[in-house]
Amino acid sequence: MARFVTVSDPADPRLADYVRLRDVNLRKSLEAEHGLFIAEGEKVIRRAVGTGYPARSFLMAERWVEPLADVLERTDAPVYVADDATVEAIAGFPVHRGALASMRRLPLPAVADLLTGARRVLVLEDLVDHANVGSIFRCAAALGVDAVVLSPRCADPLYRRSVKVSMGAVFAIPYARMTSWRDGLAELRAAGFTLLALTPDQSAVPLDKALSAAARHRADRVALMLGSEGDGLSSRWLDEADQPVCIPMSPAAMDNGVDSLNVVAAAAIACHALMR
Amino acid sequence: MARFVTVSDPADPRLADYVRLRDVNLRKSLEAEHGLFIAEGEKVIRRAVGTGYPARSFLMAERWVEPLADVLERTDAPVYVADDATVEAIAGFPVHRGALASMRRLPLPAVADLLTGARRVLVLEDLVDHANVGSIFRCAAALGVDAVVLSPRCADPLYRRSVKVSMGAVFAIPYARMTSWRDGLAELRAAGFTLLALTPDQSAVPLDKALSAAARHRADRVALMLGSEGDGLSSRWLDEADQPVCIPMSPAAMDNGVDSLNVVAAAAIACHALMR
């Protein structure tokens, strides 16, 4: 059973996990240092707890205690109860969903362990935008991709906004982070994955065609690589891939200056094609 | 050749087109009343002008006059030049892209005219979020969908945020707005379109299968219907469709509570399938 503690001082040191939730730089270092992440809203908190992440503490308006009673019953973590103004003063913005939890991160698997048994994986290189990472995890989970491998600098799936945008799907799909960008793809290759690199370059093989060919050659392990929002995949990774692949664009649209999809739309199409 | 006018008073009535750009309710009524929309940033302004929308005026920081010189040379509209603080005071936020244009809307075609010659169309019912509408137009344009039909209440593709998120793709694909929600689908049916209604309901026919069947039956005009962010398609429209169709989800993900895609991911997959 949780301990309930009413709080009203935004500077209370017990609430340090929740400060300035929109200050990306502060949050990145604070969350890394303490090995925590923030779950926001009843649904996401439920999923985080249900996945097995241990709670460090909760912070919520009184009205959320009842709807979350079954979750709070089974935790030893303190539950800080505050009015909306106090929560806003701590978090730095009005928390519409009214309930926050500070969760302890769990160690990520090594890439080699993650790949054991996986047949279809996504590899994300250096995505910057947390919302994009969250959306891509949601697509990958919903469509049945087995796992996601992140480059060393790719944005964090457990950052509050990633978790929120993914609707908790970041908890539903296993992932790992490479320790080396330079050698990262070697592990995928060693595990027998065919590496397909998604590029807007229309001279590349269409994705569907490459996947059919892979199926014909009984390549039963396929990794689809997606690059960052602005520049796409690095030339090093493009060169290292087995094949660059593209999503065919309408020639008329390209004449009109519409020559690419955003990374989430591309990922959705790619995951769907991968799992057909 | 444009007339250049230096301005510094945020209350200058000549700048009324640009006030409080983030105030959705104000902007909706102001833009409807004056038949205008706002293009933001050099690239989007170029596309709007290139598409043939007439400019009412421009508002920009001095540094944008040179990069846009070729556009401004060919317009009779006034170009208001102001420092960043003045632009921010008018717009209500710091306009990072530094250049704005107020464009005159052009009359939309009637749905029946839009459909002449179109073979693959999207139909959007009551989407609320302007960013989603912009993203969906970008997918539809890039992948070669012929046209988009909007329900009477669907969010406006020419709202500033839709235009921005679409990277100007809203100018690259023709669209029309139904005058009646109740009778709107009848026009599509009269034009010989097979109506496929996208639903998360996994008992519906998979989208790819329905499209293959349509191809076998030589149904050469297909309309794909997408519903609003929260509730999906209305039951009336679902009932009226020829067939409900779904994007198959991973059963494991559904057990984990990941039971749907967001509307942009679904639209991307649907447009790609439609154009294969």
Contacts between the chains, C-beta under 8 A, distances in Angstrom:
chain1	res1	chain2	res2	distance
A	47	B	257	6.1
A	135	B	262	6.5
A	135	B	264	7.9
A	135	B	265	6.8
A	138	B	258	6.7
A	138	B	261	6.9
A	138	B	262	6.7
A	138	B	265	7.3
A	139	B	261	6.2
A	139	B	265	5.0
A	141	B	250	7.3
A	141	B	253	4.8
A	141	B	256	7.2
A	141	B	258	4.6
A	142	B	249	5.2
A	142	B	250	6.5
A	142	B	253	5.2
A	142	B	258	5.1
A	142	B	259	7.4
A	142	B	260	6.7
A	142	B	261	5.3
A	143	B	247	7.8
A	143	B	249	6.9
A	143	B	250	6.0
A	143	B	253	7.6
A	143	B	261	7.8
A	144	B	249	7.5
A	144	B	250	2.9
A	144	B	252	6.7
A	144	B	253	6.3
A	167	B	258	7.2
A	168	B	257	6.7
A	168	B	258	7.5
A	169	B	253	7.6
A	169	B	258	4.6
A	171	B	256	7.7
A	172	B	253	6.0
A	172	B	256	4.0
A	172	B	257	7.1
A	172	B	258	4.9
A	173	B	253	7.9
A	208	B	276	7.1
A	247	B	143	7.8
A	247	B	272	6.8
A	249	B	142	5.2
A	249	B	143	6.9
A	249	B	144	7.5
A	250	B	141	7.3
A	250	B	142	6.4
A	250	B	143	6.0
A	250	B	144	2.9
A	250	B	275	7.4
A	252	B	144	6.7
A	253	B	141	4.8
A	253	B	142	5.2
A	253	B	143	7.6
A	253	B	144	6.3
A	253	B	169	7.6
A	253	B	172	5.9
A	253	B	173	7.9
A	256	B	141	7.2
A	256	B	171	7.7
A	256	B	172	4.1
A	257	B	47	6.1
A	257	B	168	6.7
A	257	B	172	7.1
A	258	B	138	6.7
A	258	B	141	4.6
A	258	B	142	5.1
A	258	B	167	7.2
A	258	B	168	7.5
A	258	B	169	4.6
A	258	B	172	4.9
A	259	B	142	7.4
A	260	B	142	6.7
A	261	B	138	6.9
A	261	B	139	6.2
A	261	B	142	5.3
A	261	B	143	7.8
A	261	B	268	6.8
A	262	B	135	6.5
A	262	B	138	6.7
A	264	B	135	7.9
A	264	B	264	6.5
A	264	B	265	6.4
A	264	B	268	7.6
A	265	B	135	6.8
A	265	B	138	7.3
A	265	B	139	5.0
A	265	B	264	6.4
A	265	B	265	7.1
A	265	B	267	7.9
A	265	B	268	3.7
A	266	B	268	7.6
A	267	B	265	7.8
A	268	B	261	6.8
A	268	B	264	7.6
A	268	B	265	3.7
A	268	B	266	7.6
A	268	B	268	4.4
A	268	B	269	5.3
A	269	B	268	5.3
A	269	B	269	5.8
A	269	B	272	4.6
A	272	B	247	6.8
A	272	B	269	4.6
A	272	B	272	7.4
A	272	B	273	7.9
A	273	B	272	7.9
A	275	B	250	7.4
A	276	B	208	7.0
